[in-house]
Amino acid sequence: MRPDRSHYSSGFAHPWQPSVQVTVLAMWGVLAAAGGCGSSSSVSVAPTSIQRCGVTVTGGTSAVPAGGGSGTLTVNAERECSWSARSESSWISLNATSGQGPATITYSVQANPNASTRRTGVAVEEQRVEISQEAAPCRYQVSPSAAEVAAAGGAPAFGITAPGGCNWNVQTAAPWVSGEPGSGQGSATVRLTAAANPGAARDATVTVAGVSVALHQAGTTTPPPPPPPPTQTCVPRLDPSSFNAQIDSDTIKIEVRVEKNCKWVSSSPVSWVTIKEGRTGSGNDDVQIKIEENEGPPRSTTLIIAGLPFSLTQAGKNR
């Protein structure tokens, strides 16, 4: 069957137009295929496919230095296409998390606190870009650099600062010093335990995480034996018989009063008091002692002068 052109052209002021003719014929062909001339056949017309917005991302190929840094990612998309971005780790931040069309995203990376390479990703829509960061170098700091221990022993603490994953150990050639713990990783606190000292003052150099620290231990002071008891006629007297010194260095004089030909000696059991004059004497004489400045807490000692105890105390800066 053919369509009646007069029916379709009655509504137009101009003669039949070719474009309208094609459209009408196409429509008529569809209708004819569907049910023309009494046919019962049908035609299924599939919907036109819709093209999604494609987004691609490039960049992030170079590893970021351990100290931190920044980089850029290039987003490729059509102008009408919107996109969103996110970082997979807290140590990476983005200057933009959404946008439309082509764009450049700048990312900032924090310093790596560990001695191992780390990796994460930045996702833009369905696309993921991996970002890696170099491991932190193993550098060690130890504080303090030196410590003093009493003759009775002690265990001063030393702090180690190092990136996580960096191994360290404690090494000492002194048999009277041990480290606890003897090894570890990253930042930590180590105690150097010194055994009791039965003799003179001693020193040791201990290597902690590759750093040398000094350890000084005071010696055990053995008072000199007392002089033989004087005869009944040799009964000495001291003036003064004791002294309270201030913090600063000082020199004092002590008078020894005793019978003629009575011999006597003087001694100091500590290093901070020195007998300058009068180590030995006979009869009446003077003893001159020098007291060093006190940088620490108050202290006291007992000197032996002419067989008599001489009590000495000194004020300290740390009360």
Beta strands, then each sheet from edge to edge (+ up, - down):
strand 1: 56-59
strand 2: 69-76
strand 3: 82-87
strand 4: 92-94
strand 5: 98-100
strand 6: 103-109
strand 7: 118-124
strand 8: 127-133
strand 9: 141-143
strand 10: 146-149
strand 11: 157-161
strand 12: 167-172
strand 13: 177-180
strand 14: 183-185
strand 15: 188-194
strand 16: 202-208
strand 17: 211-217
strand 18: 237-239
strand 19: 242-245
strand 20: 250-257
strand 21: 263-267
strand 22: 273-277
strand 23: 280-282
strand 24: 285-291
strand 25: 299-305
strand 26: 308-314
sheet 1: 1+ 2- 6+ 4-
sheet 2: 5+ 3- 7+ 8-
sheet 3: 9+ 11- 15+ 13-
sheet 4: 10+ 17+ 16- 12+ 14-
sheet 5: 18+ 20- 24+ 22-
sheet 6: 19+ 26+ 25- 21+ 23-
end
